[in-house]
Amino acid sequence: MFLGLDIGTSCVKAVVIDLSGAVVAQSSSPLTVSRPQPLWSEQDPEDWWQATNATIAALPAEIRRNIRGIGLAGQMHGATLLDRQHSALRPAILWNDGRSAAQCVELAAVVPDLGEITGNQAMPGFTAPKLAWLRHHEPALFDAVAMVLLPKDYVRLRMTGDCASDMSDAAGTLWMNVALRDWSDTVLSATGLTRSEMPRLYEGPEITGVLRPTIAERWEMAQVPVIAGAGDNAAGAIGMGVVNPGDAFLSLGTSGVLFLANEGYHPNPAGGVHTFCHALPDRWHQMAVHLSAASCLDWAARLTGQVDTSGLLRTIERRAEPCGRELFLPYLSGERTPHNDPDASGVLFGLGHDSDAAAIGQAVLEGVAMAFRDGLDSLTAAGGEADSITLIGGGARSIYWGQLLAAALDTPIVYREGSEVGPALGAARLALLGVERPPLSDACPSPRIVRVVEPDHALVAHFAQRQAKFRSLYSVLCPLFPEAS
């Protein structure tokens, strides 16, 4: 059996598969996020490790004893700062932290060809600007930094003692030459760092080490190999079989991602598109990233006094009516694609006396769908194309939301078995690939299609009419409140 561990933002999740790729066990343990100041988002690395131990302990002992390899996935971009003894110097600065906007401007000025080297704009979510912020605001801590690891790679360090990362996750640091699949000395130097503070890079299915004897004993496992793994989005793609050019998925999680696999390097940094290495050798991918997706529905449930999002969704589905006046900009944590604007604010506009919970909820679902349309247009401008899009993540449980997405994107939305399992499944598949080395088509098949939602022509027309209003609302309102978020 093969274990995939996903070090997420809200939980650590484990998925175990057998040689056939079938899921045989799952477990998880929750995590919380600290927001000590506006725009800040942090977690204690020790919490990841404790949640990992709890997640492993929740798996049946018989399954643990039969694990033959472990793959890792995790939230991307988080700056985990370690001293020479590999102790954490401060809480990790997370992917949705927006404090380093000024450093992004400075970094782009210092490295004029940053987009060409890294395939991306400088954005506060990436790791490099976080270190530039630390260098300016916490210089003593910056001077003590001996190693910078991403969240899943900190857990790897605790598991094996190795400082290592994979290409897909490392591509999201903004320190990589993504075309060459190697660290960029130019960008590292611009943030006062060198390769000595970076982990060694591996392709996703490569073995980076083995479990320490003490950890293997605690987990009741052999000293099994640990595989490089992937960033959460690339791992999610592996889990859904999105590995060939033109394959695509849309992830409706806390944040939202529209992911397109490529066989070559095709950056479009000006459009806010992320171009990263895939978790497989000689493959890349593009992403449109939206910092708030399903979390917007959580917000709407709290706003309207619903017990949970499921109750709000049922209310929306009973109404089943497109919005009239109401418009929602889903920028509750700023936005990446296409705006690259950490100060972008959420907006609920066009309310009337009859705007009840169902109408507000409908506006939220439509607003998230229109943000994804902006993302799709950015990918298309970079030459991307998808005939259909697989839906994954927690939001994939809602067929109604899928109908809205299909119409907004004017593209069929595909539901597949296991779509809610997510990156941990991809990490387990990478472990199987690394240990057993089966053909890629055997290890990474696309799961069975459960349902295909075709675009409804009336809804397509509805969204086409509202998309221009959605975009103009951002251009008019958000500059009025540049520090609102």
HELIX and SHEET records of a PDB file:
HELIX    1   1 PRO A   45  ALA A   57  1                                  13    
HELIX    2   2 ALA A   61  ARG A   65  1                                   5    
HELIX    3   3 ALA A  101  VAL A  110  1                                  10    
HELIX    4   4 LEU A  114  THR A  118  1                                   5    
HELIX    5   5 THR A  127  HIS A  137  1                                  11    
HELIX    6   6 PRO A  139  ALA A  144  1                                   6    
HELIX    7   7 PRO A  151  THR A  160  1                                  10    
HELIX    8   8 MET A  167  ALA A  170  1                                   4    
HELIX    9   9 ALA A  171  THR A  173  5                                   3    
HELIX   10  10 ASP A  185  ALA A  190  1                                   6    
HELIX   11  11 ARG A  195  GLU A  197  5                                   3    
HELIX   12  12 PRO A  213  TRP A  219  1                                   7    
HELIX   13  13 ASP A  232  GLY A  239  1                                   8    
HELIX   14  14 PRO A  269  GLY A  271  5                                   3    
HELIX   15  15 ALA A  294  LEU A  303  1                                  10    
HELIX   16  16 THR A  309  ARG A  319  1                                  11    
HELIX   17  17 ALA A  357  ALA A  381  1                                  25    
HELIX   18  18 GLY A  394  ARG A  397  5                                   4    
HELIX   19  19 ILE A  399  LEU A  409  1                                  11    
HELIX   20  20 PRO A  423  GLU A  436  1                                  14    
HELIX   21  21 LEU A  440  ALA A  443  1                                   4    
HELIX   22  22 HIS A  457  LEU A  477  1                                  21    
HELIX   23  23 CYS A  478  LEU A  480  5                                   3    
SHEET    1   A 6 VAL A  23  PRO A  30  0                                        
SHEET    2   A 6 CYS A  11  ILE A  17 -1                                        
SHEET    3   A 6 PHE A   2  ILE A   7 -1                                        
SHEET    4   A 6 GLY A  69  GLY A  74  1                                        
SHEET    5   A 6 PRO A 225  GLY A 231  1                                        
SHEET    6   A 6 ILE A 207  VAL A 210 -1                                        
SHEET    1   B 2 GLU A  42  GLN A  43  0                                        
SHEET    2   B 2 ALA A  92  ILE A  93 -1                                        
SHEET    1   C 2 THR A  80  LEU A  82  0                                        
SHEET    2   C 2 MET A 147  LEU A 149 -1                                        
SHEET    1   D 2 ALA A 164  ASP A 166  0                                        
SHEET    2   D 2 ARG A 200  TYR A 202  1                                        
SHEET    1   E 2 MET A 176  ASN A 177  0                                        
SHEET    2   E 2 ASP A 182  TRP A 183 -1                                        
SHEET    1   F 7 HIS A 274  CYS A 277  0                                        
SHEET    2   F 7 TRP A 284  HIS A 290 -1                                        
SHEET    3   F 7 GLY A 256  ASN A 262 -1                                        
SHEET    4   F 7 ALA A 248  LEU A 252 -1                                        
SHEET    5   F 7 ILE A 389  ILE A 392  1                                        
SHEET    6   F 7 ILE A 413  ARG A 416  1                                        
SHEET    7   F 7 ILE A 449  VAL A 453 -1                                        
SHEET    1   G 2 LEU A 327  LEU A 329  0                                        
SHEET    2   G 2 VAL A 347  PHE A 349 -1                                        
END                                                                             
